[in-house]
Amino acid sequence: MKEFVLIFRLEELPEVNFSPDEMQDKFVIWEKWVDGIIAKNILVSRGNRLSKESRVIRDKKLITKGPFVELSEIIGGYIIIRANSIDEAAEIVREAPIVGKGTIEVRGIYSDDE
């Protein structure tokens, strides 16, 4: 099986739109989805949430708001899973309960034999 990173891109942090109780409810749904991945033995890493603050460097110059100033997207976090193909990984992701508005990007991770 190959490894894939799932990158969670959000338009804004969920805490902005949801109360603590709503966040707890959504967290329970999220954990149920992750538990399903664990039960299938395809979770490689739970990853972590990422801070909203970032810096982008291009051509040795600091770009503070990223390469696309008009884009205010937040990378909320990532996890790593195993799947036979990127299409299979995408099917697994279709069931992910993303909190708030956003997208999930699926990217393959190179292995030593590639």
Rosetta blueprint (number, residue, H / E / L):
1 M L
2 K E
3 E E
4 F E
5 V E
6 L E
7 I E
8 F E
9 R E
10 L E
11 E L
12 E L
13 L L
14 P H
15 E H
16 V H
17 N L
18 F L
19 S L
20 P H
21 D H
22 E H
23 M H
24 Q H
25 D H
26 K H
27 F H
28 V H
29 I H
30 W H
31 E H
32 K H
33 W H
34 V H
35 D H
36 G H
37 I H
38 I H
39 A H
40 K L
41 N L
42 I L
43 L E
44 V E
45 S E
46 R E
47 G E
48 N E
49 R E
50 L L
51 S L
52 K L
53 E L
54 S L
55 R L
56 V E
57 I E
58 R E
59 D L
60 K L
61 K E
62 L E
63 I E
64 T L
65 K L
66 G L
67 P L
68 F L
69 V L
70 E L
71 L L
72 S L
73 E L
74 I E
75 I E
76 G E
77 G E
78 Y E
79 I E
80 I E
81 I E
82 R E
83 A E
84 N L
85 S L
86 I H
87 D H
88 E H
89 A H
90 A H
91 E H
92 I H
93 V H
94 R L
95 E L
96 A L
97 P L
98 I L
99 V L
100 G L
101 K L
102 G E
103 T E
104 I E
105 E E
106 V E
107 R E
108 G E
109 I L
110 Y L
111 S L
112 D L
113 D L
114 E L
